[in-house]
Amino acid sequence: MSHDIKSQARLFEWCVLRLLHVCGIDCTSEEVGRRRYTSTTAKVSIPSAKDCTPQGVKCAADLALRLEEAEQRRRDAVDDKAKWLFGLASGLLTILTAILSQAPLWIGIFGLVAVVSLVLVVLLLIWYFGITSRSIPSIDPSLVQSGDDKSAQYEVLTNIVAATRWNSGVTDFHVDVYRAARRLAAVALALVAAMALAGFIAARFQERITAVEIRGTTQLAGMLRCLPGPSGPRGEQGPKGDTGEVGPVGPASECDCPAARRPKRRPKANISPIWNKAEGSAAP
């Protein structure tokens, strides 16, 4: 049973190693297994005890304590960034998975690659937050049995320096793991942006096609047209326009019909006035 677990752990570490190489991180399988680099960025070196002075050892011990605290703050800052990236990748993965169920096939290709990238980011960060190692200064018998302050402070100095080097190698390795996850997340975001742009272009093109189809179908256009509202009040009649120009004379008629006769006028009756002899005026 333990052999199977070790085999699975080695297989997973091999996958992590290949993924780190794809993301441009140069590391070995031993470093992935230990989760620590052998060569660190902490350039701390101390001479032998006989070449040190009591005052120098005391100042170096105080400075080593500050370096150890700074290394711890650096690791905490990297952990906070990794947590932020884990939350972003998880949320984007959920949203993108829901969108892909309704996206067209040729747009879904971008989304599928983005989903794979985000899944790798999440798995890599889960491995990042796995069991890790940290070194702390230890209390050795040589420290307790020191005969003077110089020897005791020198033992403290060597322990702090050794712990700082170890922790620096662990932090450097986790920084590279975070960089690999961030690069994968950047690829996923670029693919999501490309998918959104392609979807916008496709939607605009589809709207134009749909509008043309609706205009070409009279029945469908009538169904989509809104019902007419009530007629408004009749407005005032506008001013009369100017009389237009007289049009040209039309062509002569080609009909052989006889010309219409004008009706004859009746002759006016010659009515003589009747004189009223009594009044001396004519009646109308």
LUMBA-739205 format. One line per 5 residues: number of its first residue (from 1); their letters; for each residue x, y, z of C-alpha. Coordinates in pm, whole numbers, plus 50000, padded with zeros to 5 digits. Example, Ala and Ser with C-alpha at 12.3 -4.5 7.8 and 13.67 -1.06 7.14 Angstrom:
1 = AS = 51230:49550:50780 | 51367:49894:50714
//
This chain:
1 = MSHDI = 50000:50000:50000 | 50278:50242:50090 | 50460:50150:49769 | 50151:50245:49563 | 50123:50578:49744
6 = KSQAR = 50487:50655:49679 | 50447:50563:49313 | 50148:50796:49279 | 50336:51076:49454 | 50632:51032:49220
11 = LFEWC = 50402:51031:48919 | 50237:51354:49036 | 50576:51512:49103 | 50686:51410:48753 | 50377:51583:48608
16 = VLRLL = 50452:51895:48814 | 50812:51889:48692 | 50704:51872:48327 | 50448:52148:48381 | 50710:52372:48539
21 = HVCGI = 50943:52308:48246 | 50665:52401:48002 | 50616:52727:48192 | 50985:52810:48167 | 51094:52712:48521
26 = DCTSE = 51431:52536:48535 | 51437:52283:48818 | 51523:51919:48883 | 51318:51627:49006 | 51506:51627:49339
31 = EVGRR = 51418:51993:49393 | 51053:51921:49313 | 51055:51632:49559 | 51213:51844:49833 | 51023:52161:49729
36 = RYTST = 51339:52356:49787 | 51633:52486:49587 | 51981:52397:49698 | 52129:52729:49585 | 51944:53020:49741
41 = TAKVS = 51932:53395:49699 | 52030:53449:50063 | 52399:53531:50039 | 52496:53489:50403 | 52842:53369:50504
46 = IPSAK = 53021:53385:50837 | 53388:53327:50913 | 53523:53088:51174 | 53479:53163:51542 | 53844:53244:51600
51 = DCTPQ = 53832:53521:51338 | 53531:53694:51496 | 53514:53951:51769 | 53250:53955:52044 | 53105:54283:51921
56 = GVKCA = 53100:54162:51561 | 52926:53838:51655 | 52661:54028:51849 | 52587:54267:51562 | 52584:53980:51312
61 = ADLAL = 52335:53788:51528 | 52101:54088:51541 | 52127:54130:51164 | 52062:53758:51108 | 51743:53785:51311
66 = RLEEA = 51626:54068:51088 | 51710:53867:50776 | 51514:53571:50910 | 51211:53793:50973 | 51241:53947:50626
71 = EQRRR = 51252:53599:50473 | 50934:53507:50661 | 50760:53821:50536 | 50866:53737:50180 | 50712:53392:50209
76 = DAVDD = 50391:53537:50351 | 50368:53783:50061 | 50407:53503:49807 | 50141:53296:49985 | 49897:53588:49974
81 = KAKWL = 49951:53630:49600 | 49903:53258:49545 | 49575:53267:49741 | 49452:53560:49530 | 49543:53378:49209
86 = FGLAS = 49373:53059:49332 | 49050:53248:49400 | 49062:53421:49061 | 49127:53097:48873 | 48852:52910:49060
91 = GLLTI = 48591:53179:48998 | 48684:53221:48634 | 48677:52845:48584 | 48323:52823:48723 | 48194:53109:48507
96 = LTAIL = 48368:52986:48194 | 48233:52633:48234 | 47878:52770:48252 | 47929:52986:47942 | 48074:52703:47733
101 = SQAPL = 47750:52504:47755 | 47576:52769:47540 | 47865:52884:47320 | 47902:52776:46955 | 48150:52504:46872
106 = WIGIF = 48415:52719:46706 | 48407:52966:46997 | 48410:52683:47249 | 48753:52573:47126 | 48909:52884:47282
111 = GLVAV = 48711:52826:47598 | 48812:52462:47621 | 49182:52546:47607 | 49125:52820:47866 | 48945:52573:48093
116 = VSLVL = 49237:52330:48069 | 49480:52610:48156 | 49271:52715:48457 | 49245:52356:48577 | 49623:52328:48565
121 = VVLLL = 49651:52655:48759 | 49418:52526:49030 | 49597:52190:49058 | 49938:52355:49067 | 49830:52594:49343
126 = IWYFG = 49672:52309:49541 | 50011:52140:49526 | 50168:52474:49622 | 49966:52485:49944 | 50054:52125:50027
131 = ITSRS = 50278:52009:50305 | 50596:52212:50305 | 50905:52238:50525 | 51040:52522:50730 | 51356:52549:50933
136 = IPSID = 51381:52720:51271 | 51687:52778:51489 | 51754:52490:51725 | 51903:52475:52072 | 52215:52259:52053
141 = PSLVQ = 52415:52123:52348 | 52708:52331:52226 | 52498:52644:52281 | 52409:52546:52636 | 52766:52445:52715
146 = SGDDK = 52923:52766:52581 | 53179:52913:52818 | 53152:53278:52718 | 52917:53520:52545 | 53110:53513:52220
151 = SAQYE = 53078:53137:52179 | 52707:53143:52267 | 52628:53425:52028 | 52829:53253:51757 | 52619:52937:51797
156 = VLTNI = 52303:53143:51776 | 52435:53317:51467 | 52517:52991:51289 | 52175:52844:51369 | 51990:53151:51242
161 = VAATR = 52198:53165:50925 | 52139:52795:50854 | 51762:52834:50905 | 51753:53144:50685 | 51932:52964:50404
166 = WNSGV = 51694:52671:50423 | 51385:52891:50427 | 51521:53103:50143 | 51557:52793:49924 | 51197:52692:50006
171 = TDFHV = 51066:53041:49932 | 51257:53065:49605 | 51105:52737:49486 | 50752:52844:49578 | 50806:53175:49400
176 = DVYRA = 50882:52983:49080 | 50572:52766:49128 | 50365:53083:49164 | 50524:53225:48850 | 50432:52912:48655
181 = ARRLA = 50071:52931:48777 | 50054:53300:48692 | 50177:53235:48337 | 49913:52967:48287 | 49649:53204:48421
186 = AVALA = 49768:53474:48179 | 49726:53230:47888 | 49375:53146:48008 | 49280:53514:48036 | 49411:53581:47685
191 = LVAAM = 49199:53294:47551 | 48893:53423:47738 | 48945:53766:47584 | 48977:53609:47238 | 48660:53408:47299
196 = ALAGF = 48470:53719:47408 | 48585:53910:47100 | 48490:53623:46870 | 48152:53594:47041 | 48086:53966:46998
201 = IAARF = 48170:53953:46627 | 47959:53642:46578 | 47664:53798:46760 | 47675:54111:46543 | 47695:53902:46227
206 = QERIT = 47406:53684:46345 | 47194:53993:46419 | 47240:54117:46065 | 47142:53780:45919 | 46834:53762:46143
211 = AVEIR = 46726:54115:46046 | 46752:54031:45677 | 46550:53712:45724 | 46278:53900:45916 | 46251:54169:45649
216 = GTTQL = 46222:53903:45381 | 45932:53727:45555 | 45613:53934:45545 | 45419:53714:45786 | 45697:53710:46045
221 = AGMLR = 45746:54085:46016 | 45371:54135:46069 | 45377:53913:46380 | 45667:54108:46528 | 45516:54447:46448
226 = CLPGP = 45347:54616:46741 | 44973:54687:46745 | 44880:55039:46627 | 44788:55285:46896 | 44479:55508:46905
231 = SGPRG = 44459:55791:46655 | 44544:56132:46786 | 44335:56448:46747 | 44311:56595:46401 | 44539:56889:46348
236 = EQGPK = 44461:57223:46195 | 44454:57254:45819 | 44767:57404:45683 | 44784:57706:45451 | 44686:57661:45090
241 = GDTGE = 44978:57614:44860 | 45056:57812:44549 | 44883:57728:44222 | 45098:57508:44011 | 45205:57582:43658
246 = VGPVG = 44977:57501:43367 | 45062:57166:43225 | 45134:57105:42858 | 44853:57047:42612 | 44777:56682:42570
251 = PASEC = 44795:56506:42234 | 44507:56533:41989 | 44248:56260:41996 | 44277:55996:41728 | 43913:55889:41758
256 = DCPAA = 43693:55914:41440 | 43388:56001:41643 | 43191:56310:41527 | 43253:56624:41719 | 43011:56699:41994
261 = RRPKR = 42746:56955:41905 | 42692:57253:42122 | 42336:57287:42250 | 42129:57563:42092 | 42041:57858:42304
266 = RPKAN = 41679:57951:42350 | 41584:58297:42218 | 41503:58548:42482 | 41132:58626:42514 | 41038:58982:42413
271 = ISPIW = 40820:59085:42704 | 40688:59438:42681 | 40636:59623:43002 | 40287:59659:43131 | 40225:60009:43237
276 = NKAEG = 40022:60085:43531 | 39820:60365:43412 | 39697:60443:43753 | 40037:60477:43919 | 40235:60560:43600
281 = SAAP = 40503:60290:43660 | 40580:59958:43497 | 40524:59639:43678 | 40823:59414:43702
//
